[in-house]
Amino acid sequence: MLGNITEANVKRFLGGIAENMESMEREGLKDLLRSLIEQITLDPRSHECQINYRIGVDLRNKVASPRGVEPLLPP
């Protein structure tokens, strides 16, 4: 599932959040960024930056279990 996330998906998601960031107070903004970003890696030689996002995935099966055959009540 995570392999299907594209750069365009991330830009679309973060674009909606970025619109509200300017109006947020500093502590709220820091909490938001901590919840979105897991790690930032900077390469001092190439000056490249890699951002690892914190994406929660719920892998639990949300399908109801079958109840089986219920005994029929007498007519």
Helices and strands as residue ranges (DSSP letters): G 2-4, H 7-21, H 26-36, E 37-42, E 49-53
